[in-house]
């Protein structure tokens, strides 16, 4: 179960992060939501595997991605 969550989450997250600049510049909110959900899925995968460091790092990533999204909106 945890391996499936990690594989699915990382696949989507890496795909979105590769297009990160376009996602922020063009305000692709669906891609941003996919990134947030994928990162939360990875955190859930680490929680299911019992790896607290992975949970903390990925939960922090969810918050940081949201802050960057918000800051780029303020700059417009």
C-alpha positions in Angstrom: 0.0 0.0 0.0 2.7 2.5 1.0 4.7 1.7 -2.1 1.8 2.4 -4.4 1.2 5.7 -2.7 4.8 6.7 -3.0 5.0 5.7 -6.7 1.8 7.5 -7.7 2.7 10.6 -5.6 6.2 10.9 -6.9 5.2 10.3 -10.5 2.7 13.2 -10.5 4.8 15.5 -8.3 7.9 15.2 -10.5 5.8 15.7 -13.6 4.4 18.9 -12.3 7.7 20.1 -10.8 9.4 19.7 -14.2 6.9 22.3 -15.5 7.1 24.4 -12.3 7.8 27.7 -13.9 5.0 27.4 -16.4 2.6 26.3 -13.6 3.4 29.4 -11.6 3.7 31.9 -14.5 0.5 30.8 -16.3 -1.4 30.2 -13.0 -2.2 26.6 -14.0 -4.3 25.9 -10.9 -5.2 22.3 -11.9 -1.5 21.5 -12.1 -1.0 23.2 -8.7 -3.8 21.1 -7.1 -2.2 18.0 -8.7 1.1 18.9 -7.1 -0.4 19.5 -3.7 -2.4 16.2 -3.8 0.7 14.3 -5.0 2.8 15.7 -2.2 0.1 14.8 0.3 -0.1 11.3 -1.2 3.7 10.9 -0.8 3.4 12.0 2.9 0.6 9.5 3.4 2.8 6.8 1.8 5.6 7.6 4.3 3.0 7.6 7.1 1.8 4.2 6.1 5.4 2.9 6.0 6.1 4.4 9.4 8.8 6.9 8.3 8.1 10.1 10.2 10.9 12.1 8.6 9.3 11.6 5.1 5.9 12.7 6.5 7.4 15.9 7.9 9.4 16.8 4.8 6.5 16.2 2.4 4.0 18.0 4.7 6.4 20.9 4.8 6.6 20.8 1.0 2.8 21.1 0.7 2.9 24.3 2.8 5.9 25.7 1.0 4.3 25.1 -2.5 1.2 26.9 -1.3 3.3 29.8 0.0 5.1 30.1 -3.4 1.8 29.9 -5.2 0.4 32.7 -3.0 3.5 34.9 -3.4 3.5 34.7 -7.1 -0.1 35.8 -7.1 0.9 38.9 -5.1 3.6 39.9 -7.6 1.1 40.2 -10.4 
